[in-house]
């Protein structure tokens, strides 16, 4: 794929294919389509911000944890701006609730999850950037890790509460543990 005068590599991991197949097997088609449209709008928001800032996209990788846009290193303020644009574009889809309720609900969940202060989610990138601006060198990384780990712990607790006390079945515990473990594994 050509991006300007440079070639952009596109990679699709085998796990992404497996994840797509499982989604089509487990969810109704309208939910899978809502997930796809929400994710596409989210990533297009990031890509538009990168384009606006004239930052080249060298690679695009589709993997089970999401889409990764490969760029050269960019300064903190620009990274924070690019991180905000994905969830902001996703939240715009909430306005379509009247006509596309599945899309609006998934876009809301996807955007809120991405704004949680856990690296590598967008909220984690934003929080790490704020820490770089506010805290002294050496402390900012520890603070970002601590807040990310605390957020992951709260996700696990919320999932266990949903399963054990709210009697919502095993799904909340599985979701909370999955998101929490993913967040802990991806810490900087």
SVG drawing of the C-alpha trace seen along z (x, -y; Angstrom):
<svg xmlns="http://www.w3.org/2000/svg" viewBox="-34 -20 49 40">
<polyline fill="none" stroke="black" stroke-width="0.4" points="0.0,0.0 1.4,-3.4 1.2,-6.2 2.5,-9.3 5.7,-8.3 6.5,-5.5 5.3,-2.0 3.2,-1.1 3.5,2.5 0.2,4.2 0.4,7.3 -2.5,9.5 -1.6,11.9 -3.1,15.4 -4.7,14.7 -6.7,11.9 -8.3,14.3 -9.1,16.7 -10.6,13.9 -12.8,12.8 -14.0,16.3 -14.8,16.7 -16.7,13.4 -18.8,14.5 -19.6,17.8 -20.4,16.3 -22.2,13.0 -25.1,11.9 -23.9,10.4 -25.1,6.9 -22.8,6.9 -19.8,8.1 -20.5,5.3 -20.9,2.8 -17.6,3.9 -15.9,3.6 -17.3,0.2 -16.5,-1.2 -12.9,0.1 -12.5,-1.3 -13.8,-4.7 -11.5,-4.7 -8.4,-3.9 -9.3,-6.3 -9.4,-9.0 -5.8,-8.1 -4.8,-8.0 -6.4,-11.4 -4.5,-12.9 -1.2,-11.5 -1.9,-12.8 -2.8,-16.2 0.5,-16.3 2.4,-15.0 3.6,-11.8 4.1,-8.9 2.4,-5.6 5.0,-3.0 3.0,0.2 -0.4,1.3 -0.8,4.5 -4.1,6.3 -3.7,8.5 -6.1,9.9 -5.3,6.9 -6.4,4.4 -4.9,2.5 -1.4,1.0 -0.3,-1.9 3.5,-1.9 5.0,-5.4 8.4,-6.8 8.8,-8.2 6.8,-11.4 6.9,-14.0 4.7,-13.7 2.1,-16.4 1.6,-15.0 1.2,-11.4 -1.4,-12.6 -3.3,-14.4 -3.3,-11.3 -4.3,-9.1 -7.4,-11.3 -8.6,-11.4 -9.5,-7.7 -11.9,-7.6 -13.2,-11.0 -14.2,-9.8 -15.7,-6.6 -17.8,-8.7 -19.2,-10.6 -20.9,-7.3 -23.0,-7.4 -25.0,-10.1 -26.3,-7.4 -28.0,-5.5 -31.5,-6.1 -30.8,-4.4 -27.9,-2.0 -28.2,-1.1 -25.6,1.7 -23.1,-0.5 -23.6,-3.3 -23.4,-1.0 -20.3,0.7 -18.6,-2.6 -19.3,-3.9 -17.9,-0.8 -14.9,-0.8 -14.1,-4.5 -14.5,-4.4 -12.3,-1.3 -9.7,-2.9 -9.6,-6.0 -8.8,-4.0 -5.3,-4.9 -3.7,-1.6 -0.8,-1.4 -0.9,-0.7 -4.6,-1.9 -5.1,-5.5 -5.8,-6.6 -2.5,-5.1 -0.7,-7.0 -2.5,-10.2 -1.8,-9.6 1.9,-8.8 2.2,-12.1 0.6,-14.1 3.0,-12.4 6.0,-13.4 4.8,-17.0 3.9,-17.2 6.2,-14.8 10.0,-14.8 12.0,-12.4 12.1,-8.9 8.9,-9.3 6.5,-9.6 7.0,-6.1 6.5,-4.6 3.3,-6.7 2.0,-5.6 2.7,-1.9 1.1,-2.2 -2.1,-3.8 -2.3,-1.2 -1.9,1.7 -4.5,0.1 -7.0,-0.3 -6.4,3.4 -7.0,4.5 -10.3,2.5 -11.4,4.2 -10.8,7.6 -12.7,6.6 -15.6,5.2 -15.8,8.4 -15.7,10.6 -18.4,8.4 -20.6,8.8 -20.2,12.6 -20.4,13.3 -22.7,10.6 -24.8,9.2 -25.3,12.8 -24.6,11.9 -23.0,15.2 -19.4,15.9 -19.0,13.4 -18.2,10.3 -15.5,12.2 -14.0,13.5 -14.1,10.1 -12.7,8.3 -9.9,10.8 -9.1,10.8 -9.0,7.0 -7.0,6.7 -4.5,9.3 -4.1,7.8 -3.5,4.4 -0.9,5.8 0.9,7.7 1.2,4.5 2.6,2.2 5.7,0.3"/>
</svg>
